[in-house]
């Protein structure tokens, strides 16, 4: 791990949380913590990991990228 003031090892997580907030959380009004947990779980497992296109993967979804790497 890097030392204080070296921020690059935290950059991927900060990018993910920024996407999560912009694409989901700021558009929702959760009534309970359980409702928020279920919504965020669905976002990550269904949309982010399977459908959302990632620039670092050549604008493919992770599922598409894995399929293209296996074939």
PyMOL commands that set and color helices and strands:
alter all, ss='L'
color gray80, all
select helices_A, chain A and resi 8-23+25-27+33-48+55-57+62-70
alter helices_A, ss='H'
color red, helices_A
select strands_A, chain A and resi 53-54+60-61
alter strands_A, ss='S'
color yellow, strands_A
deselect
rebuild
show_as cartoon
